[in-house]
C-alpha cells in the first residue's frame, strides 16, 4: 500500500489495525518504539494512508497477536486496489454495513437521490418495516431487528451537518404499507422538510426523462478527505472515491437539482397527495 491520501478501503484497513492495537493496551508511541518505527508510520497506517509494506503489516499484526481471521481480512484490504470497493455483507443487508454507518457518522454533508422509495434516512419505522419484510435476502425472523437497525440510522439527522434529498415524485406515490403507513410517511416528510439543515426537493413526473434514471445513490462529503459515492443493490454495495466517478455523480446531482421543484413547491406536492388520501 503506497503512501497516499486516505481512501474508503484505506480507512477500513486503518480502523481494523487501530482496533487490534487498542486491544494490546500499547500507545502508538510505545508500539513504534518496540517495532523500531517512527510514530508517524503508525499514525499514517491507522489513518489509512499506507506508507508501509506488506511485511510491515505482517510484523505489526504478529506483534499485536491478531487472529488468523483478522490477519487475512486486513491483508485483503491492504491489497485492495481499483476505483470501486465491493462489499457483500454476510447478513445480506447492504445498508447496514459498518463501513457505511461509519462514513455517515463522519460526513458533514449527505446528498441522496432516490427514484423508487422514500430515502432510508427519512423513512418512518413503520414504512421501513414494510420495506424490510419485502426483501428477498432477509429471513422473516430477522425482519424486526433489521428494520429497527435501519430506522435507527435516522438518528444522524441532527444540526451540525447538511442533508440534501432529491426524490422522484413516483417514490412518494407508491402506497407502501397501506394508507395509514403511507399517510404518516408523507406527514413525516413534511415535518422533516422544514428543518434548516435538511433540503427536500422533488423531481416531478413532468420533468420527463432525467439524468437520474441510472439508479439511486448517495454522496457523502467530509471535512478531511474526498467525497464518497455509495450505491447498493439487493445483497451488495459499492463504494467509490475516485475523482472521475465522483465528478460523474456530481454532474447527475447538478442536473437533477436543475429540474427539481423548490422546497416550498415540493411541500405542496406532498400536501396534494395527502389530500387525495383523506
C-alpha positions in Angstrom: 0.0 0.0 0.0 2.0 3.1 -1.2 1.7 6.3 0.8 -1.4 8.1 -0.4 -4.4 10.1 0.7 -6.9 8.2 2.7 -9.4 6.2 0.7 -12.5 4.2 1.8 -10.7 0.9 1.8 -7.6 2.5 3.4 -9.7 3.9 6.2 -11.4 0.5 6.7 -7.9 -1.1 6.9 -6.7 1.6 9.3 -9.8 1.2 11.6 -9.1 -2.5 11.8 -5.5 -2.1 12.7 -6.4 0.6 15.2 -8.8 -1.8 17.0 -6.1 -4.5 17.2 -3.5 -2.1 18.6 -6.0 -0.8 21.2 -6.6 -4.3 22.4 -2.9 -4.6 23.3 -3.1 -1.6 25.6 0.0 -0.1 24.0 0.2 3.5 22.9 1.2 4.2 19.3 4.4 5.7 20.5 5.3 2.7 22.6 4.4 0.3 19.8 6.5 2.2 17.3 9.5 2.0 19.7 9.1 -1.7 20.1 8.9 -2.2 16.3 11.8 0.3 15.6 9.5 2.6 13.6 8.7 6.3 13.6 5.5 7.0 15.4 4.3 8.8 12.3 4.4 5.5 10.5 1.8 4.0 12.9 -0.3 7.1 12.6 -0.3 7.0 8.8 -1.2 3.3 8.8 -4.1 3.7 11.2 -5.5 6.6 9.2 -5.5 4.5 6.1 -2.7 6.5 4.3 -0.4 3.5 3.8 3.3 4.1 3.8 4.1 0.5 4.8 4.9 -2.7 3.1 3.0 -6.0 3.4 5.9 -7.3 5.5 5.4 -4.3 7.9 1.8 -5.2 8.2 2.5 -8.8 9.0 5.1 -7.8 11.6 2.7 -5.4 13.3 -0.2 -7.9 13.3 2.1 -10.7 14.7 3.4 -8.4 17.4 -0.2 -7.4 18.4 -1.3 -11.1 18.3 -4.0 -10.6 15.7 -6.1 -13.7 14.9 -5.7 -15.6 11.6 -9.1 -14.3 10.6 -8.2 -10.7 11.4 -4.8 -11.1 9.6 -6.4 -12.4 6.4 -9.1 -9.8 6.4 -6.7 -6.9 6.9 -4.2 -8.3 4.3 -7.1 -8.5 1.8 -7.9 -4.8 2.5 -4.2 -3.9 2.2 -4.0 -5.5 -1.2 -7.3 -3.9 -2.4 -7.0 -1.6 -5.4 -9.1 -0.1 -8.1 -11.8 2.6 -8.4 -14.5 0.7 -6.5 -14.8 -1.3 -3.4 -17.4 -4.1 -3.4 -18.9 -5.3 -0.1 -21.2 -8.3 0.1 -22.5 -8.3 3.7 -22.7 -11.7 5.4 -26.3 -11.0 6.5 -27.3 -9.8 3.0 -28.3 -6.3 4.2 -26.2 -3.7 2.3 -27.4 -0.6 4.1 -26.3 -2.0 7.5 -22.7 -2.5 6.7 -20.5 -0.9 9.3 -18.4 0.9 6.7 -21.5 2.9 5.5 -22.6 3.7 9.1 -19.1 4.9 9.9 -19.0 7.2 6.9 -22.4 8.6 7.5 -21.3 9.5 11.1 -18.2 11.2 9.8 -19.8 13.1 6.9 -20.5 16.8 7.0 -23.0 16.6 4.1 -25.0 13.7 2.7 -26.8 14.0 -0.6 -29.3 11.3 -1.6 -31.0 10.6 -4.9 -34.0 8.3 -4.7 -36.2 7.3 -7.5 -38.4 4.4 -6.2 -38.7 4.7 -2.4 -38.5 7.4 0.3 -34.8 7.6 1.2 -33.9 5.4 4.1 -32.8 8.2 6.4 -36.3 9.7 6.1 -38.4 6.5 6.4 -40.7 6.2 9.4 -40.2 2.9 11.4 -43.4 1.5 10.0 -42.5 2.3 6.4 -39.1 0.9 7.0 -40.5 -2.3 8.4 -42.7 -2.9 5.3 -39.7 -2.3 3.0 -37.6 -4.7 5.1 -40.1 -7.5 5.2 -40.4 -7.5 1.4 -36.7 -8.1 1.0 -35.7 -11.4 -0.6 -32.5 -11.7 1.4 -33.8 -11.2 4.9 -35.2 -14.1 6.9 -38.7 -13.5 8.4 -37.5 -13.9 12.0 -34.8 -11.2 11.4 -37.1 -8.6 10.0 -37.8 -6.8 13.3 -34.2 -6.4 14.2 -33.1 -5.4 10.8 -35.9 -2.9 10.4 -35.1 -1.4 13.8 -31.4 -1.0 12.9 -32.2 0.6 9.6 -34.6 3.0 11.3 -32.1 3.9 14.0 -29.7 5.3 11.3 -32.1 8.3 11.1 -30.6 9.5 14.4 -27.9 11.3 12.4 -30.5 13.8 11.2 -29.3 16.5 13.6 -28.0 20.0 13.3 -24.3 20.4 12.6 -24.3 18.8 9.2 -26.3 19.2 6.0 -28.7 16.8 4.3 -30.0 17.1 0.7 -32.7 14.8 -0.6 -33.6 14.7 -4.2 -36.6 12.4 -4.7 -38.7 11.5 -7.7 -42.4 12.1 -7.4 -43.2 8.5 -8.1 -41.4 7.4 -4.9 -44.0 9.4 -2.9 -46.9 8.0 -4.8 -46.0 4.4 -4.0 -48.5 3.1 -1.3 -46.0 1.3 0.9 -47.8 -0.5 3.8 -51.3 0.7 3.1 -53.0 4.1 3.6 -52.1 4.7 7.2 -48.4 3.9 6.9 -48.3 5.9 3.6 -50.1 8.9 5.1 -47.8 9.0 8.2 -44.7 8.7 6.0 -45.8 11.7 3.9 -46.6 13.7 7.1 -43.2 12.8 8.4 -41.6 14.2 5.2 -43.4 17.5 5.7 -42.2 17.7 9.3 -38.6 17.0 8.4 -38.5 19.2 5.3 -38.8 22.4 7.4 -35.7 21.7 9.4 -33.0 24.2 8.4 -30.3 21.6 7.9 -32.5 19.4 5.6 -33.3 20.2 2.0 -36.1 18.1 0.4 -36.8 18.6 -3.2 -39.0 16.6 -5.6 -38.1 15.8 -9.2 -41.6 15.9 -10.8 -43.1 13.5 -13.3 -43.4 16.4 -15.6 -39.6 16.6 -15.9 -39.8 13.5 -18.1 -36.6 11.7 -18.9 -33.8 12.8 -16.5 -30.2 12.1 -15.6 -31.0 10.1 -12.5 -32.6 7.1 -14.3 -29.4 5.0 -13.9 -30.4 4.4 -10.2 -30.3 5.6 -6.7 -27.1 6.7 -4.9 -25.9 8.9 -2.1 -22.8 11.1 -1.9 -21.1 11.7 1.4 -18.8 14.7 1.8 -16.2 15.0 4.6 -14.1 17.7 6.2 -10.7 15.9 5.8 -11.0 13.6 2.8 -12.6 13.3 -0.7 -16.3 12.6 -1.2 -17.6 9.0 -1.4 -20.4 7.7 -3.6 -22.3 4.8 -2.2 -24.5 2.5 -4.4 -26.4 -0.6 -3.2 -28.5 -3.4 -4.7 -30.3 -6.3 -3.1 -27.3 -8.0 -1.5 -24.2 -6.0 -2.3 -23.0 -2.4 -2.1 -20.2 -0.4 -3.8 -18.1 2.5 -2.5 -16.4 4.9 -5.0 -14.0 7.7 -4.1 -12.0 8.2 -7.4 -12.2 11.7 -8.8 -13.8 10.6 -12.2 -16.7 8.7 -10.6 -17.3 11.5 -8.1 -17.4 14.0 -10.9 -20.0 11.9 -12.9 -22.3 11.7 -9.9 -21.8 15.4 -9.0 -23.0 16.2 -12.6 -26.0 14.0 -12.1 -26.9 15.8 -8.9 -26.5 19.1 -10.6 -28.8 18.1 -13.5 -31.4 16.8 -11.1 -31.3 19.9 -9.0 -31.9 21.9 -12.2 -35.3 20.2 -12.8 -36.3 19.6 -9.2 -39.1 21.7 -7.6 -38.2 24.2 -4.9 -38.6 23.1 -1.3 -41.9 25.0 -1.0 -43.2 23.5 -4.2 -42.2 20.1 -3.0 -44.2 20.5 0.2 -47.2 21.5 -1.9 -46.9 18.2 -3.9 -46.9 16.2 -0.6 -49.9 18.2 0.6 -51.8 17.4 -2.6 -51.0 13.7 -2.2 -52.2 13.8 1.4 -55.4 15.5 0.4 -56.1 12.7 -2.0 -55.8 10.2 0.8 -58.3 12.0 3.1 
